[in-house]
Amino acid sequence: MISEKEILKILAEVKDPEVPVLSVIDLGIIRSAKITDGKINIIITPTYSGCPAMDVISMDIRLKLIEKGYRNVSIQQQLSPAWTTDWMTEEGKQKLKAYGIAPPNPKQQLCKEEMFMEEAVQCPRCKSHRTKLISQFASTACKSMYSCLDCQEPFDYFKCH
Amino acid sequence: MFESNKKSSNISTPTGPKDSGLFRREQGAFLYTLHLGDNALILGQRNSEWCGRGPVLEQDIAITNISLDLLGQARNFYQYAATIYNNFNNEEKKAVDKYIPRLWKEYKRELQEDDLAFLRDEHQYLNLLITELPKGDWAQTILRQFFTSAFQIYQFAALQKGSNVQLAAIAEKTIKETTYHLRWSAEWVIRLGDGTEESSKRLKEALVAIWMYTGEMFVVTDYEQIDVNAIKEEWMNKIEAVFAEAMLELPKQTWMQSGGKEGKHTEHLGYLLAEMQNLQRTYPNSTW
């Protein structure tokens, strides 16, 4: 029977449909992958409550495992402990940056409700830290929009959560 | 309705047959979960009316992203409410029957999240009245979001410390999103209040229009799962702090409108439901 390590290797091939450079492992949403009595039990944790990618991700995990010959699979969602961008792998953060999205800063006081605070977000293109927040919500709820004051390019920032 | 569950809230879960204390407590959890889901769904639906109509593109996207968060929260609550209901025995089901959609009963299958969202009638909704008010202008939408997010922050914090494990888990997840909603809406209240003559005038008019709907947040119902009075002061402190920066004064008016938490709604809810539920009622059980 397949080992937990091998399942995780397969899951590394399942991509986030909205940010296709990230795998579900990079995102840090796989809580566990256990095998009991020949059945693969996977527990995932949702990123954002309303994220439309979550249902697709569950289905993609199932399809990928079927493709590899594993049909007896259970996928469950677990809400607590709540997902945080701190669970994203370092490799995942580097992939995001290469893709043109600024990776999340470590979770800090700025995830709190204090108003008019700006994070030091590095431009993924020219690496300048002279950047400006345009909107706290961007192409998806998990990102905010910034613009670089040096290279003048707008970019998405995967905000800390 | 049923009696207050205050007396029985500290008893441990009995291992034998369900006693009447637990019976009332589980009904309370069911109705309270519906109330939380309804708040999120109705406010999310209202905010989504801005889609393609926002004052600038970035804020159009912001308010619709907030809608999406709220819709996701509503799904979590409705899924849990459906689970509670499906685990009820017949006697328990009968006790909450007036909140269960009539159409679903013909389906002969377990209750699901979509049945709760799309098949209930107006008087079966338990949302706060403030969530169903028309979106109004940008000032009214912002102010409503601010009042509601400020309430939800403290409500979810209280639920996280509560004894209901599933509600605590949903609250733990949800509060992170609500933090962004609160920060965004509070900043906009300040921007409008301390902005131009026109923006300040609009915000003041919005305050006159919706202030009387804020009191309902702190009205105690039979199904309440947290001590709403305990969070009233925190809520008021937050409002005062932001109002001070927004150059806004708290209204003197003290009379407050309530009723939503008991299923008595304004004339606005029916129109919202008609639009939102049309598809599921015309083509029952349709999926995409």
Interface residues (C-beta under 8 A of the other chain):
Chain A: P46 Y48 S49 G50 C51 P52 L79 S80 P81 A82 W83 T84 C111 K112 E113 E114 M115 F116 I134 S135 Q136 F137 A138 S139 T140 A141 M145 K159 H161
Chain B: E58 Q59 I61 A62 N65 I66 L68 D69 L70 L71 G72 Q73 R75 N76 I153 A168 A169 I170 E172 K173 T174 K176 E177 T179 Y180 L182 R183 W184 A186 E187 I190 V242
